[in-house]
Amino acid sequence: MSTDTEWMATERLAWVALSRLVEPGKRNIVAATAGGARALLDGVLTGARDRVSRSLRTRLRGVDPWERAEADLAAAARAGARAITPVDAEWPVEAFAALAPLAEAEKIDVAPPPCLWVRGPLGLNRVTGRTVSIVGARAATAYGKHVAGEIAYGLAERGWIVVSGGAYGIDGAAHRGALAGGGVTVAVLAGGVDVPYPLAHAGLLDRIAEEGLLISEVPLGESPQRHRFLSRNRLVAALGAGLVVVEAGSRSGTTVTAERAHQLERVLMAVPGSVTSALSVGTHRLIRDYGATLVTSAAEVVEEVGPIGTAGWGTDPDPAEWDASIPGGPRGGEPDRATLPASLHRVLEAVPAGRIVTVEAVALAGRLSLTEVCRALPELRVRGFLRAVEDGYRLTEAGLGPPTFALGRQPSGPDPDDWPDPPPDDPPPPD
């Protein structure tokens, strides 16, 4: 083994060892590891008297950190997981580049993690550029979950990766929407990647691990803890080119994530809701006080983070690929029925004018399968031909088509059904 290879292997193992000793985000680790993880760990073991070394030494409790790191790697391999450290090619350098300077400048615990534990086929270094984070309330309303799912679905169809936290409410809806759209989604967890939390999402997290990626900065077997939920929010914000907040109370972990995205200069977006809903207070405040962009669809999100809007960091998508992703072409013009695929056109023709319809009603009217209609309606909504309302869908002006065929066409101007009051808030689900 060459000297460089030996150094790399030892340095990597040192970073893995530190992930067991350091709580997520601690800013003092930035300066302490300036000379490398091995140098810090050697100092801990040889009795270095600096504050960080003394603190880490008390956490060892007589355990050999090198042996413990080897055991953690072996346990990860048995669980189908792996460790990614700053010396690995898979490390998302660009995503985490601003965390250390922010920790030092603001004196807050948002430092990059010493190691990430991941489970899934997606390369961690691919979670850059074409990635959008979606977050919101756990006790979300039906309206919020519906919107989060539709935005995630539309992003997935456009080839964007959706990042969220795997929790109840908006997080779960975003993950499911991305998977339903045939895309990739990433869940950033507060516990080990082998510890399903919440337990009711065990099946969802397993599916994410099969098709996307589960990420945690704590080793396998570690349980979620309150402070780790707040700490992991910086990773959710950092991994996205932009952050979409769907529902949030006035004070919540979601608003902390939004603040981190703002500090990291990510594109900050928020979905408006009813002014009478407590879960829209946070989103409206982001729009008013933080300058978050108001968005209502995947197309609007992509306009903000993609190459024709305020582009986030990372690699822009290929222009030829982009043109086909936005109704009306690269400038986001008016939706055009002539550009619709035949499958979407059949479903659109089955939607009657001037009425709110359900999936079942459209399938019956057009003699179509429920599967075909379920797939088509969200896409027609994203393309601007339908409007989602509380009980189903209704045609927009573009969806009504030319006036000669638009029986029952509605007059132009604001439609009172544009933003129906969401249903009463769901009670918080048990953890």
Contacts in CASP RR format, 6 or more apart in sequence:
PFRMAT RR
TARGET T0000
AUTHOR 0000-0000-0000
METHOD contacts of the structure
MODEL  1
MSTDTEWMATERLAWVALSRLVEPGKRNIVAATAGGARALLDGVLTGARD
RVSRSLRTRLRGVDPWERAEADLAAAARAGARAITPVDAEWPVEAFAALA
PLAEAEKIDVAPPPCLWVRGPLGLNRVTGRTVSIVGARAATAYGKHVAGE
IAYGLAERGWIVVSGGAYGIDGAAHRGALAGGGVTVAVLAGGVDVPYPLA
HAGLLDRIAEEGLLISEVPLGESPQRHRFLSRNRLVAALGAGLVVVEAGS
RSGTTVTAERAHQLERVLMAVPGSVTSALSVGTHRLIRDYGATLVTSAAE
VVEEVGPIGTAGWGTDPDPAEWDASIPGGPRGGEPDRATLPASLHRVLEA
VPAGRIVTVEAVALAGRLSLTEVCRALPELRVRGFLRAVEDGYRLTEAGL
GPPTFALGRQPSGPDPDDWPDPPPDDPPPPD
1 9 0 8 1.000
8 87 0 8 1.000
10 38 0 8 1.000
11 36 0 8 1.000
11 37 0 8 1.000
11 38 0 8 1.000
11 85 0 8 1.000
11 87 0 8 1.000
12 83 0 8 1.000
12 85 0 8 1.000
12 87 0 8 1.000
12 88 0 8 1.000
13 66 0 8 1.000
13 69 0 8 1.000
13 70 0 8 1.000
13 73 0 8 1.000
14 36 0 8 1.000
14 37 0 8 1.000
14 38 0 8 1.000
14 40 0 8 1.000
14 41 0 8 1.000
14 69 0 8 1.000
15 37 0 8 1.000
15 85 0 8 1.000
15 86 0 8 1.000
15 87 0 8 1.000
15 114 0 8 1.000
15 115 0 8 1.000
16 69 0 8 1.000
16 72 0 8 1.000
16 73 0 8 1.000
16 83 0 8 1.000
16 85 0 8 1.000
16 115 0 8 1.000
17 37 0 8 1.000
17 41 0 8 1.000
17 65 0 8 1.000
17 66 0 8 1.000
17 68 0 8 1.000
17 69 0 8 1.000
18 29 0 8 1.000
18 33 0 8 1.000
18 37 0 8 1.000
18 40 0 8 1.000
18 41 0 8 1.000
18 56 0 8 1.000
18 114 0 8 1.000
18 115 0 8 1.000
19 72 0 8 1.000
19 83 0 8 1.000
19 113 0 8 1.000
19 114 0 8 1.000
19 115 0 8 1.000
19 117 0 8 1.000
19 217 0 8 1.000
19 218 0 8 1.000
19 219 0 8 1.000
20 65 0 8 1.000
20 68 0 8 1.000
20 69 0 8 1.000
20 72 0 8 1.000
20 219 0 8 1.000
21 56 0 8 1.000
21 59 0 8 1.000
21 60 0 8 1.000
21 65 0 8 1.000
22 29 0 8 1.000
22 56 0 8 1.000
22 114 0 8 1.000
23 227 0 8 1.000
23 231 0 8 1.000
24 109 0 8 1.000
24 113 0 8 1.000
24 217 0 8 1.000
24 218 0 8 1.000
24 228 0 8 1.000
24 231 0 8 1.000
24 232 0 8 1.000
25 103 0 8 1.000
25 109 0 8 1.000
25 110 0 8 1.000
25 111 0 8 1.000
25 112 0 8 1.000
25 113 0 8 1.000
25 217 0 8 1.000
25 231 0 8 1.000
25 234 0 8 1.000
26 109 0 8 1.000
26 111 0 8 1.000
27 103 0 8 1.000
27 104 0 8 1.000
27 107 0 8 1.000
27 108 0 8 1.000
27 109 0 8 1.000
27 110 0 8 1.000
27 111 0 8 1.000
28 51 0 8 1.000
28 52 0 8 1.000
29 52 0 8 1.000
29 111 0 8 1.000
29 114 0 8 1.000
30 100 0 8 1.000
30 103 0 8 1.000
30 104 0 8 1.000
30 111 0 8 1.000
30 112 0 8 1.000
32 40 0 8 1.000
32 50 0 8 1.000
32 52 0 8 1.000
32 53 0 8 1.000
33 40 0 8 1.000
33 114 0 8 1.000
37 85 0 8 1.000
37 114 0 8 1.000
40 52 0 8 1.000
40 53 0 8 1.000
40 56 0 8 1.000
41 65 0 8 1.000
43 53 0 8 1.000
44 53 0 8 1.000
44 56 0 8 1.000
44 57 0 8 1.000
44 60 0 8 1.000
44 65 0 8 1.000
45 65 0 8 1.000
47 53 0 8 1.000
47 57 0 8 1.000
48 54 0 8 1.000
72 83 0 8 1.000
72 219 0 8 1.000
72 220 0 8 1.000
73 83 0 8 1.000
75 219 0 8 1.000
75 220 0 8 1.000
75 221 0 8 1.000
76 82 0 8 1.000
76 83 0 8 1.000
76 117 0 8 1.000
76 219 0 8 1.000
76 220 0 8 1.000
79 119 0 8 1.000
79 193 0 8 1.000
79 194 0 8 1.000
79 220 0 8 1.000
80 119 0 8 1.000
80 120 0 8 1.000
81 117 0 8 1.000
81 118 0 8 1.000
81 119 0 8 1.000
81 120 0 8 1.000
81 193 0 8 1.000
81 194 0 8 1.000
81 214 0 8 1.000
81 220 0 8 1.000
82 117 0 8 1.000
82 118 0 8 1.000
82 119 0 8 1.000
83 115 0 8 1.000
83 116 0 8 1.000
83 117 0 8 1.000
83 118 0 8 1.000
84 90 0 8 1.000
84 91 0 8 1.000
84 115 0 8 1.000
84 116 0 8 1.000
84 117 0 8 1.000
84 118 0 8 1.000
84 124 0 8 1.000
85 91 0 8 1.000
85 114 0 8 1.000
85 115 0 8 1.000
85 116 0 8 1.000
86 93 0 8 1.000
86 112 0 8 1.000
86 114 0 8 1.000
89 125 0 8 1.000
90 123 0 8 1.000
90 124 0 8 1.000
90 125 0 8 1.000
91 116 0 8 1.000
91 124 0 8 1.000
91 125 0 8 1.000
92 124 0 8 1.000
92 125 0 8 1.000
92 127 0 8 1.000
92 128 0 8 1.000
92 239 0 8 1.000
93 125 0 8 1.000
94 128 0 8 1.000
94 313 0 8 1.000
94 314 0 8 1.000
95 127 0 8 1.000
95 128 0 8 1.000
95 238 0 8 1.000
95 239 0 8 1.000
95 240 0 8 1.000
96 112 0 8 1.000
96 238 0 8 1.000
98 238 0 8 1.000
98 264 0 8 1.000
98 265 0 8 1.000
99 110 0 8 1.000
99 111 0 8 1.000
99 112 0 8 1.000
99 234 0 8 1.000
99 238 0 8 1.000
99 264 0 8 1.000
100 111 0 8 1.000
100 112 0 8 1.000
102 108 0 8 1.000
102 110 0 8 1.000
102 263 0 8 1.000
102 264 0 8 1.000
103 109 0 8 1.000
103 110 0 8 1.000
103 111 0 8 1.000
106 263 0 8 1.000
109 231 0 8 1.000
110 234 0 8 1.000
110 260 0 8 1.000
110 263 0 8 1.000
113 217 0 8 1.000
113 235 0 8 1.000
114 217 0 8 1.000
115 217 0 8 1.000
116 124 0 8 1.000
116 215 0 8 1.000
116 216 0 8 1.000
116 217 0 8 1.000
117 192 0 8 1.000
117 193 0 8 1.000
117 215 0 8 1.000
117 216 0 8 1.000
117 217 0 8 1.000
117 218 0 8 1.000
117 219 0 8 1.000
117 220 0 8 1.000
118 124 0 8 1.000
118 193 0 8 1.000
118 213 0 8 1.000
118 214 0 8 1.000
118 215 0 8 1.000
118 216 0 8 1.000
119 193 0 8 1.000
119 194 0 8 1.000
119 209 0 8 1.000
119 213 0 8 1.000
119 214 0 8 1.000
120 209 0 8 1.000
120 210 0 8 1.000
120 212 0 8 1.000
120 213 0 8 1.000
120 214 0 8 1.000
121 210 0 8 1.000
121 211 0 8 1.000
121 212 0 8 1.000
121 213 0 8 1.000
122 161 0 8 1.000
122 184 0 8 1.000
122 186 0 8 1.000
122 212 0 8 1.000
122 213 0 8 1.000
123 213 0 8 1.000
124 213 0 8 1.000
124 215 0 8 1.000
126 161 0 8 1.000
127 161 0 8 1.000
127 163 0 8 1.000
127 186 0 8 1.000
127 213 0 8 1.000
127 239 0 8 1.000
127 240 0 8 1.000
128 239 0 8 1.000
128 240 0 8 1.000
128 241 0 8 1.000
128 313 0 8 1.000
128 314 0 8 1.000
128 315 0 8 1.000
129 240 0 8 1.000
129 241 0 8 1.000
129 312 0 8 1.000
129 313 0 8 1.000
129 314 0 8 1.000
129 315 0 8 1.000
130 159 0 8 1.000
130 160 0 8 1.000
130 161 0 8 1.000
130 241 0 8 1.000
130 315 0 8 1.000
130 317 0 8 1.000
131 160 0 8 1.000
131 161 0 8 1.000
131 162 0 8 1.000
131 163 0 8 1.000
131 186 0 8 1.000
131 239 0 8 1.000
131 240 0 8 1.000
131 241 0 8 1.000
131 242 0 8 1.000
132 155 0 8 1.000
132 160 0 8 1.000
132 161 0 8 1.000
132 162 0 8 1.000
132 163 0 8 1.000
132 240 0 8 1.000
132 241 0 8 1.000
132 242 0 8 1.000
132 243 0 8 1.000
132 244 0 8 1.000
132 301 0 8 1.000
132 305 0 8 1.000
133 162 0 8 1.000
133 163 0 8 1.000
133 164 0 8 1.000
133 236 0 8 1.000
133 237 0 8 1.000
133 239 0 8 1.000
133 240 0 8 1.000
133 242 0 8 1.000
133 243 0 8 1.000
133 244 0 8 1.000
133 257 0 8 1.000
133 261 0 8 1.000
133 266 0 8 1.000
134 148 0 8 1.000
134 151 0 8 1.000
134 152 0 8 1.000
134 162 0 8 1.000
134 163 0 8 1.000
134 164 0 8 1.000
134 170 0 8 1.000
134 171 0 8 1.000
134 174 0 8 1.000
134 243 0 8 1.000
134 244 0 8 1.000
134 246 0 8 1.000
135 164 0 8 1.000
135 165 0 8 1.000
135 170 0 8 1.000
135 171 0 8 1.000
135 174 0 8 1.000
135 233 0 8 1.000
135 236 0 8 1.000
135 243 0 8 1.000
135 244 0 8 1.000
135 245 0 8 1.000
135 246 0 8 1.000
135 248 0 8 1.000
135 254 0 8 1.000
135 257 0 8 1.000
135 258 0 8 1.000
136 148 0 8 1.000
136 169 0 8 1.000
136 170 0 8 1.000
136 171 0 8 1.000
136 245 0 8 1.000
136 246 0 8 1.000
136 247 0 8 1.000
136 248 0 8 1.000
136 252 0 8 1.000
136 254 0 8 1.000
137 169 0 8 1.000
137 170 0 8 1.000
137 246 0 8 1.000
137 247 0 8 1.000
137 248 0 8 1.000
137 249 0 8 1.000
137 252 0 8 1.000
137 254 0 8 1.000
137 279 0 8 1.000
138 167 0 8 1.000
138 168 0 8 1.000
138 169 0 8 1.000
138 170 0 8 1.000
138 171 0 8 1.000
138 428 0 8 1.000
138 429 0 8 1.000
139 168 0 8 1.000
139 169 0 8 1.000
139 279 0 8 1.000
139 425 0 8 1.000
139 426 0 8 1.000
139 427 0 8 1.000
139 428 0 8 1.000
139 429 0 8 1.000
140 148 0 8 1.000
140 168 0 8 1.000
140 169 0 8 1.000
140 170 0 8 1.000
140 173 0 8 1.000
140 246 0 8 1.000
140 247 0 8 1.000
140 279 0 8 1.000
140 426 0 8 1.000
141 247 0 8 1.000
141 277 0 8 1.000
141 279 0 8 1.000
141 422 0 8 1.000
141 423 0 8 1.000
141 424 0 8 1.000
141 425 0 8 1.000
141 426 0 8 1.000
142 422 0 8 1.000
142 423 0 8 1.000
142 426 0 8 1.000
143 273 0 8 1.000
143 274 0 8 1.000
143 390 0 8 1.000
143 420 0 8 1.000
143 422 0 8 1.000
143 423 0 8 1.000
144 170 0 8 1.000
144 173 0 8 1.000
144 246 0 8 1.000
144 247 0 8 1.000
144 271 0 8 1.000
144 279 0 8 1.000
144 422 0 8 1.000
145 169 0 8 1.000
145 170 0 8 1.000
145 172 0 8 1.000
145 173 0 8 1.000
146 173 0 8 1.000
146 388 0 8 1.000
147 246 0 8 1.000
147 271 0 8 1.000
147 296 0 8 1.000
147 388 0 8 1.000
148 169 0 8 1.000
148 170 0 8 1.000
148 172 0 8 1.000
148 173 0 8 1.000
148 174 0 8 1.000
148 177 0 8 1.000
148 246 0 8 1.000
148 271 0 8 1.000
149 173 0 8 1.000
149 174 0 8 1.000
149 176 0 8 1.000
149 177 0 8 1.000
149 180 0 8 1.000
150 177 0 8 1.000
150 297 0 8 1.000
150 298 0 8 1.000
150 378 0 8 1.000
150 381 0 8 1.000
150 382 0 8 1.000
150 388 0 8 1.000
151 174 0 8 1.000
151 244 0 8 1.000
151 246 0 8 1.000
151 271 0 8 1.000
151 295 0 8 1.000
151 297 0 8 1.000
151 298 0 8 1.000
151 301 0 8 1.000
152 162 0 8 1.000
152 173 0 8 1.000
152 174 0 8 1.000
152 175 0 8 1.000
152 176 0 8 1.000
152 177 0 8 1.000
152 178 0 8 1.000
152 181 0 8 1.000
152 185 0 8 1.000
152 298 0 8 1.000
153 177 0 8 1.000
153 178 0 8 1.000
153 180 0 8 1.000
153 181 0 8 1.000
153 298 0 8 1.000
153 378 0 8 1.000
153 382 0 8 1.000
154 181 0 8 1.000
154 297 0 8 1.000
154 298 0 8 1.000
154 299 0 8 1.000
154 378 0 8 1.000
154 379 0 8 1.000
154 382 0 8 1.000
155 162 0 8 1.000
155 178 0 8 1.000
155 298 0 8 1.000
155 301 0 8 1.000
155 302 0 8 1.000
156 162 0 8 1.000
156 177 0 8 1.000
156 178 0 8 1.000
156 179 0 8 1.000
156 180 0 8 1.000
156 181 0 8 1.000
156 182 0 8 1.000
156 183 0 8 1.000
156 184 0 8 1.000
156 185 0 8 1.000
157 181 0 8 1.000
157 182 0 8 1.000
157 183 0 8 1.000
157 298 0 8 1.000
157 379 0 8 1.000
157 382 0 8 1.000
158 298 0 8 1.000
158 302 0 8 1.000
158 325 0 8 1.000
159 183 0 8 1.000
159 317 0 8 1.000
159 325 0 8 1.000
160 302 0 8 1.000
161 178 0 8 1.000
161 183 0 8 1.000
161 184 0 8 1.000
161 185 0 8 1.000
161 186 0 8 1.000
162 174 0 8 1.000
162 175 0 8 1.000
162 177 0 8 1.000
162 178 0 8 1.000
162 183 0 8 1.000
162 184 0 8 1.000
162 185 0 8 1.000
162 186 0 8 1.000
163 185 0 8 1.000
163 186 0 8 1.000
163 187 0 8 1.000
163 188 0 8 1.000
163 236 0 8 1.000
163 239 0 8 1.000
163 240 0 8 1.000
164 170 0 8 1.000
164 171 0 8 1.000
164 172 0 8 1.000
164 174 0 8 1.000
164 175 0 8 1.000
164 185 0 8 1.000
164 186 0 8 1.000
164 187 0 8 1.000
164 188 0 8 1.000
164 236 0 8 1.000
165 171 0 8 1.000
165 187 0 8 1.000
165 188 0 8 1.000
165 189 0 8 1.000
165 232 0 8 1.000
165 236 0 8 1.000
166 172 0 8 1.000
166 175 0 8 1.000
166 187 0 8 1.000
166 188 0 8 1.000
166 189 0 8 1.000
166 201 0 8 1.000
166 204 0 8 1.000
166 205 0 8 1.000
167 198 0 8 1.000
167 201 0 8 1.000
168 198 0 8 1.000
168 200 0 8 1.000
168 201 0 8 1.000
168 429 0 8 1.000
169 429 0 8 1.000
170 246 0 8 1.000
170 247 0 8 1.000
170 254 0 8 1.000
171 187 0 8 1.000
172 201 0 8 1.000
172 204 0 8 1.000
174 185 0 8 1.000
174 246 0 8 1.000
175 185 0 8 1.000
175 187 0 8 1.000
175 204 0 8 1.000
175 208 0 8 1.000
176 204 0 8 1.000
177 185 0 8 1.000
178 184 0 8 1.000
178 185 0 8 1.000
179 185 0 8 1.000
179 207 0 8 1.000
179 208 0 8 1.000
179 211 0 8 1.000
183 211 0 8 1.000
184 211 0 8 1.000
184 212 0 8 1.000
184 213 0 8 1.000
185 208 0 8 1.000
185 211 0 8 1.000
185 212 0 8 1.000
186 208 0 8 1.000
186 212 0 8 1.000
186 213 0 8 1.000
186 214 0 8 1.000
186 215 0 8 1.000
186 239 0 8 1.000
187 205 0 8 1.000
187 208 0 8 1.000
187 213 0 8 1.000
187 214 0 8 1.000
187 215 0 8 1.000
188 215 0 8 1.000
188 216 0 8 1.000
188 232 0 8 1.000
188 235 0 8 1.000
188 236 0 8 1.000
188 239 0 8 1.000
189 195 0 8 1.000
189 197 0 8 1.000
189 205 0 8 1.000
189 214 0 8 1.000
189 215 0 8 1.000
189 216 0 8 1.000
189 224 0 8 1.000
189 232 0 8 1.000
190 197 0 8 1.000
190 216 0 8 1.000
190 218 0 8 1.000
190 224 0 8 1.000
190 225 0 8 1.000
190 228 0 8 1.000
190 229 0 8 1.000
190 231 0 8 1.000
190 232 0 8 1.000
191 197 0 8 1.000
191 216 0 8 1.000
191 218 0 8 1.000
191 221 0 8 1.000
191 222 0 8 1.000
191 223 0 8 1.000
191 224 0 8 1.000
191 225 0 8 1.000
191 228 0 8 1.000
192 216 0 8 1.000
192 218 0 8 1.000
192 219 0 8 1.000
192 220 0 8 1.000
192 221 0 8 1.000
192 222 0 8 1.000
192 223 0 8 1.000
192 224 0 8 1.000
193 209 0 8 1.000
193 214 0 8 1.000
193 215 0 8 1.000
193 216 0 8 1.000
193 220 0 8 1.000
194 220 0 8 1.000
194 221 0 8 1.000
195 220 0 8 1.000
195 221 0 8 1.000
195 222 0 8 1.000
195 223 0 8 1.000
195 224 0 8 1.000
196 202 0 8 1.000
196 203 0 8 1.000
196 205 0 8 1.000
196 206 0 8 1.000
197 223 0 8 1.000
197 224 0 8 1.000
198 429 0 8 1.000
198 431 0 8 1.000
200 429 0 8 1.000
205 214 0 8 1.000
208 214 0 8 1.000
215 235 0 8 1.000
216 222 0 8 1.000
216 232 0 8 1.000
217 231 0 8 1.000
217 232 0 8 1.000
217 235 0 8 1.000
218 228 0 8 1.000
229 253 0 8 1.000
230 253 0 8 1.000
230 256 0 8 1.000
233 253 0 8 1.000
233 256 0 8 1.000
233 257 0 8 1.000
233 260 0 8 1.000
234 257 0 8 1.000
234 260 0 8 1.000
234 264 0 8 1.000
236 243 0 8 1.000
236 257 0 8 1.000
237 243 0 8 1.000
237 257 0 8 1.000
237 258 0 8 1.000
237 260 0 8 1.000
237 261 0 8 1.000
237 264 0 8 1.000
237 266 0 8 1.000
238 260 0 8 1.000
238 264 0 8 1.000
238 266 0 8 1.000
240 266 0 8 1.000
241 266 0 8 1.000
241 267 0 8 1.000
241 305 0 8 1.000
241 306 0 8 1.000
241 311 0 8 1.000
241 312 0 8 1.000
241 313 0 8 1.000
241 314 0 8 1.000
242 261 0 8 1.000
242 266 0 8 1.000
242 267 0 8 1.000
242 268 0 8 1.000
242 269 0 8 1.000
242 304 0 8 1.000
242 305 0 8 1.000
242 312 0 8 1.000
243 257 0 8 1.000
243 258 0 8 1.000
243 261 0 8 1.000
243 266 0 8 1.000
243 267 0 8 1.000
243 268 0 8 1.000
243 269 0 8 1.000
244 269 0 8 1.000
244 270 0 8 1.000
244 271 0 8 1.000
244 295 0 8 1.000
244 301 0 8 1.000
245 254 0 8 1.000
245 255 0 8 1.000
245 257 0 8 1.000
245 258 0 8 1.000
245 268 0 8 1.000
245 269 0 8 1.000
245 270 0 8 1.000
245 271 0 8 1.000
245 282 0 8 1.000
245 283 0 8 1.000
245 286 0 8 1.000
245 292 0 8 1.000
246 270 0 8 1.000
246 271 0 8 1.000
246 283 0 8 1.000
247 254 0 8 1.000
247 271 0 8 1.000
247 273 0 8 1.000
247 277 0 8 1.000
247 279 0 8 1.000
247 280 0 8 1.000
247 283 0 8 1.000
248 254 0 8 1.000
248 255 0 8 1.000
248 258 0 8 1.000
248 279 0 8 1.000
248 281 0 8 1.000
248 282 0 8 1.000
248 283 0 8 1.000
248 286 0 8 1.000
249 255 0 8 1.000
249 278 0 8 1.000
249 279 0 8 1.000
249 280 0 8 1.000
249 281 0 8 1.000
249 282 0 8 1.000
250 278 0 8 1.000
250 281 0 8 1.000
250 282 0 8 1.000
250 285 0 8 1.000
252 282 0 8 1.000
254 282 0 8 1.000
255 282 0 8 1.000
255 285 0 8 1.000
255 286 0 8 1.000
258 268 0 8 1.000
258 270 0 8 1.000
258 286 0 8 1.000
258 290 0 8 1.000
258 292 0 8 1.000
259 290 0 8 1.000
261 267 0 8 1.000
261 268 0 8 1.000
262 268 0 8 1.000
262 290 0 8 1.000
266 312 0 8 1.000
267 293 0 8 1.000
267 304 0 8 1.000
267 305 0 8 1.000
267 310 0 8 1.000
267 312 0 8 1.000
268 286 0 8 1.000
268 290 0 8 1.000
268 291 0 8 1.000
268 292 0 8 1.000
268 293 0 8 1.000
269 292 0 8 1.000
269 293 0 8 1.000
269 294 0 8 1.000
269 295 0 8 1.000
269 301 0 8 1.000
269 304 0 8 1.000
270 282 0 8 1.000
270 283 0 8 1.000
270 284 0 8 1.000
270 286 0 8 1.000
270 287 0 8 1.000
270 292 0 8 1.000
270 293 0 8 1.000
270 294 0 8 1.000
270 295 0 8 1.000
271 283 0 8 1.000
271 294 0 8 1.000
271 295 0 8 1.000
271 296 0 8 1.000
272 280 0 8 1.000
272 283 0 8 1.000
272 284 0 8 1.000
272 287 0 8 1.000
272 294 0 8 1.000
272 296 0 8 1.000
272 419 0 8 1.000
273 280 0 8 1.000
273 283 0 8 1.000
273 284 0 8 1.000
273 419 0 8 1.000
273 422 0 8 1.000
274 280 0 8 1.000
274 419 0 8 1.000
274 421 0 8 1.000
274 422 0 8 1.000
275 284 0 8 1.000
276 421 0 8 1.000
277 421 0 8 1.000
277 422 0 8 1.000
277 425 0 8 1.000
278 425 0 8 1.000
279 425 0 8 1.000
283 292 0 8 1.000
286 292 0 8 1.000
287 293 0 8 1.000
287 294 0 8 1.000
293 304 0 8 1.000
295 301 0 8 1.000
295 304 0 8 1.000
297 381 0 8 1.000
297 382 0 8 1.000
297 384 0 8 1.000
298 382 0 8 1.000
299 326 0 8 1.000
299 327 0 8 1.000
299 332 0 8 1.000
299 382 0 8 1.000
299 383 0 8 1.000
299 384 0 8 1.000
302 325 0 8 1.000
302 326 0 8 1.000
303 309 0 8 1.000
303 326 0 8 1.000
303 332 0 8 1.000
304 310 0 8 1.000
305 311 0 8 1.000
305 312 0 8 1.000
306 312 0 8 1.000
306 316 0 8 1.000
306 317 0 8 1.000
306 322 0 8 1.000
307 316 0 8 1.000
307 317 0 8 1.000
307 319 0 8 1.000
307 322 0 8 1.000
308 322 0 8 1.000
308 330 0 8 1.000
308 331 0 8 1.000
308 332 0 8 1.000
319 330 0 8 1.000
322 330 0 8 1.000
323 329 0 8 1.000
323 330 0 8 1.000
326 332 0 8 1.000
326 333 0 8 1.000
327 333 0 8 1.000
327 334 0 8 1.000
327 335 0 8 1.000
327 336 0 8 1.000
327 339 0 8 1.000
327 382 0 8 1.000
327 383 0 8 1.000
327 384 0 8 1.000
328 334 0 8 1.000
328 335 0 8 1.000
328 336 0 8 1.000
328 339 0 8 1.000
334 398 0 8 1.000
335 383 0 8 1.000
335 384 0 8 1.000
335 385 0 8 1.000
335 398 0 8 1.000
335 399 0 8 1.000
337 345 0 8 1.000
337 348 0 8 1.000
337 385 0 8 1.000
337 398 0 8 1.000
337 399 0 8 1.000
337 401 0 8 1.000
340 348 0 8 1.000
340 383 0 8 1.000
340 385 0 8 1.000
343 372 0 8 1.000
343 376 0 8 1.000
344 376 0 8 1.000
344 379 0 8 1.000
344 380 0 8 1.000
344 383 0 8 1.000
346 366 0 8 1.000
346 368 0 8 1.000
346 372 0 8 1.000
347 362 0 8 1.000
347 366 0 8 1.000
347 368 0 8 1.000
347 372 0 8 1.000
347 373 0 8 1.000
347 376 0 8 1.000
347 377 0 8 1.000
347 380 0 8 1.000
348 376 0 8 1.000
348 380 0 8 1.000
348 385 0 8 1.000
348 386 0 8 1.000
348 399 0 8 1.000
349 366 0 8 1.000
350 362 0 8 1.000
350 363 0 8 1.000
350 365 0 8 1.000
350 366 0 8 1.000
350 368 0 8 1.000
350 373 0 8 1.000
351 357 0 8 1.000
351 362 0 8 1.000
351 365 0 8 1.000
351 386 0 8 1.000
351 393 0 8 1.000
351 394 0 8 1.000
351 395 0 8 1.000
351 399 0 8 1.000
352 365 0 8 1.000
353 395 0 8 1.000
353 400 0 8 1.000
353 406 0 8 1.000
353 407 0 8 1.000
353 408 0 8 1.000
353 409 0 8 1.000
354 394 0 8 1.000
354 395 0 8 1.000
354 408 0 8 1.000
354 409 0 8 1.000
354 410 0 8 1.000
355 394 0 8 1.000
356 389 0 8 1.000
356 391 0 8 1.000
356 392 0 8 1.000
356 393 0 8 1.000
356 394 0 8 1.000
356 417 0 8 1.000
357 365 0 8 1.000
357 392 0 8 1.000
357 393 0 8 1.000
357 394 0 8 1.000
358 391 0 8 1.000
358 392 0 8 1.000
358 393 0 8 1.000
359 370 0 8 1.000
359 373 0 8 1.000
359 374 0 8 1.000
359 377 0 8 1.000
359 392 0 8 1.000
360 370 0 8 1.000
362 368 0 8 1.000
362 373 0 8 1.000
362 377 0 8 1.000
362 393 0 8 1.000
363 369 0 8 1.000
363 370 0 8 1.000
363 372 0 8 1.000
363 373 0 8 1.000
377 386 0 8 1.000
377 393 0 8 1.000
380 386 0 8 1.000
380 393 0 8 1.000
381 387 0 8 1.000
381 388 0 8 1.000
381 393 0 8 1.000
384 396 0 8 1.000
384 398 0 8 1.000
384 399 0 8 1.000
385 395 0 8 1.000
385 396 0 8 1.000
385 398 0 8 1.000
385 399 0 8 1.000
386 393 0 8 1.000
386 394 0 8 1.000
386 395 0 8 1.000
386 396 0 8 1.000
386 399 0 8 1.000
387 393 0 8 1.000
387 394 0 8 1.000
387 395 0 8 1.000
387 396 0 8 1.000
387 415 0 8 1.000
387 417 0 8 1.000
387 418 0 8 1.000
389 417 0 8 1.000
389 420 0 8 1.000
390 420 0 8 1.000
390 421 0 8 1.000
390 422 0 8 1.000
390 423 0 8 1.000
394 417 0 8 1.000
397 410 0 8 1.000
397 412 0 8 1.000
400 406 0 8 1.000
400 409 0 8 1.000
400 410 0 8 1.000
403 409 0 8 1.000
END
